[in-house]
């Protein structure tokens, strides 16, 4: 794997070295772990779109992106919709 150099102040380098040492890592491993743990804006948008599609498929309700954006508590709304569907299904059985 090719590597490169990142220029930082000595204080930052020393701080990163101490953090890495505390975690049993090298500075490079510490920086790689940080990069892997933080998605880019494009990656976040892709995940959001995929998650919304999964939600639509699971709950069977066609919420559009605008409804997702306007909902103050999307997860709470999803639980509410799912509970309504369960209650409706139970009343159909009874």
C-alpha positions in Angstrom: 0.0 0.0 0.0 1.3 3.4 -0.9 1.6 6.0 1.8 1.9 9.7 1.9 2.9 12.5 4.3 0.5 14.8 6.1 2.0 18.0 7.5 0.9 19.1 10.9 2.4 21.1 13.7 4.8 19.4 16.1 2.3 19.8 18.9 -0.4 18.1 16.8 2.0 15.3 15.8 3.0 14.8 19.5 -0.7 14.8 20.5 -1.5 12.2 17.8 1.5 10.1 18.9 0.3 10.1 22.5 -3.3 9.2 21.4 -2.0 6.4 19.2 0.3 5.1 21.9 -2.6 4.9 24.4 -4.6 2.8 21.9 -1.6 0.6 20.9 -1.6 2.0 17.4 0.7 4.0 15.2 -0.2 7.5 14.1 -1.0 6.1 10.7 -3.3 3.5 12.1 -5.0 6.2 14.3 -5.6 8.4 11.3 -6.8 5.5 9.2 -9.3 4.5 12.0 -10.5 8.1 12.1 -11.0 8.3 8.4 -12.8 4.9 8.3 -15.2 6.0 11.1 -16.3 9.2 9.4 -18.3 9.0 6.2 -18.0 11.7 3.6 -21.1 13.7 2.7 -21.6 11.6 -0.4 -21.3 8.4 1.6 -23.8 9.7 4.1 -26.2 10.7 1.4 -25.9 7.2 -0.2 -26.6 5.5 3.2 -29.5 7.8 3.9 -31.1 7.0 0.5 -30.5 3.2 1.1 -32.0 3.4 4.6 -35.0 5.2 3.4 -35.6 2.6 0.7 -35.3 -0.1 3.3 -37.8 1.6 5.6 -40.2 2.0 2.7 -39.9 -1.7 1.9 -40.3 -2.9 5.5 -43.2 -0.8 6.5 -44.9 -0.8 3.1 -45.7 2.9 3.2 -44.5 5.1 0.4 -43.0 8.0 2.3 -41.3 10.4 -0.1 -38.1 12.2 0.7 -39.9 15.4 1.5 -42.0 13.6 4.2 -38.8 12.2 5.7 -37.3 15.7 5.8 -40.4 17.3 7.3 -40.9 14.6 9.9 -39.5 15.8 13.3 -39.1 12.3 14.5 -38.9 9.9 11.6 -38.2 6.9 13.8 -41.1 7.7 16.0 -43.4 8.1 13.0 -42.2 4.8 11.6 -43.0 3.1 14.9 -46.4 4.7 15.0 -47.2 3.6 11.4 -45.9 0.1 12.1 -48.1 -0.1 15.3 -51.1 1.0 13.3 -50.5 -1.7 10.8 -50.1 -4.3 13.5 -53.4 -3.2 15.2 -55.2 -3.3 11.9 -53.9 -6.7 11.1 -54.9 -8.0 14.5 -58.4 -6.5 14.2 -58.7 -8.2 10.7 -57.9 -11.5 12.4 -60.3 -11.1 15.3 
